[in-house]
């Protein structure tokens, strides 16, 4: 039973970070991928958003 509470707490933490974007992303069909960054979690920046049909930058491809 203890692991269920841990799972629920983990879900609550993730939802807290995702709340702003999880309702906006489905509205935009042009968004292909969203990466949650450390800066986003620390409220210092935004998530990385990749649009559909747009080629990745060479730096992104090398890191993939």
Backbone torsions as a table, in degrees:
resi	resn	phi	psi	omega
1	UNK	NA	-31.0	-179.3
2	UNK	-62.5	-37.5	-178.7
3	UNK	-67.0	-27.7	177.6
4	UNK	-65.5	-42.6	178.3
5	UNK	-65.0	-38.2	177.7
6	UNK	-64.0	-41.3	178.6
7	UNK	-64.1	-43.3	179.1
8	UNK	-64.3	-39.5	178.9
9	UNK	-65.9	-41.8	177.9
10	UNK	-61.4	-43.7	178.8
11	UNK	-61.7	-43.0	179.9
12	UNK	-61.9	-40.1	178.8
13	UNK	-64.6	-45.0	-179.7
14	UNK	-64.6	-43.2	179.7
15	UNK	-63.0	-33.7	178.4
16	UNK	-60.4	-42.3	179.4
17	UNK	-74.5	-32.6	-174.0
18	UNK	-88.5	-11.9	-172.0
19	UNK	-52.6	-45.5	-177.6
20	UNK	-62.2	-39.9	-173.2
21	UNK	-98.1	-20.8	-173.4
22	UNK	-70.2	-16.8	175.1
23	UNK	-95.8	-22.4	-178.5
24	UNK	-84.9	-37.4	-175.1
25	UNK	-60.6	-46.4	-179.8
26	UNK	-62.1	-21.3	179.7
27	UNK	-74.5	-21.1	-175.6
28	UNK	-110.3	105.0	-179.0
29	UNK	-69.3	-12.1	-178.7
30	UNK	-82.5	-13.4	-179.0
31	UNK	-81.1	125.1	-178.7
32	UNK	-100.2	-38.0	-175.4
33	UNK	-153.6	140.4	176.6
34	UNK	-125.0	128.7	178.1
35	UNK	-114.5	123.0	177.9
36	UNK	-81.1	122.7	-176.8
37	UNK	-101.9	165.9	176.5
38	UNK	-61.6	-39.8	178.3
39	UNK	-61.7	-37.1	178.4
40	UNK	-65.9	-44.3	179.4
41	UNK	-63.0	-37.8	179.9
42	UNK	-85.5	5.7	178.8
43	UNK	59.2	37.1	177.1
44	UNK	-107.8	-9.7	-177.3
45	UNK	-166.3	-168.6	-178.6
46	UNK	-110.0	173.2	176.0
47	UNK	-74.3	161.1	174.5
48	UNK	-85.2	124.7	-178.1
49	UNK	-117.1	123.3	176.1
50	UNK	-105.2	129.8	-179.7
51	UNK	-86.6	150.3	177.4
52	UNK	-67.1	140.1	175.7
53	UNK	76.6	5.1	178.4
54	UNK	-106.5	125.7	-179.6
55	UNK	-64.7	142.6	177.5
56	UNK	-71.0	150.5	176.9
57	UNK	-69.0	151.4	-180.0
58	UNK	-54.3	-36.3	179.8
59	UNK	-64.2	-40.6	178.1
60	UNK	-65.3	-40.1	179.6
61	UNK	-65.4	-36.9	-179.5
62	UNK	-69.1	-32.7	180.0
63	UNK	-82.3	-14.7	-176.3
64	UNK	-73.4	NA	NA
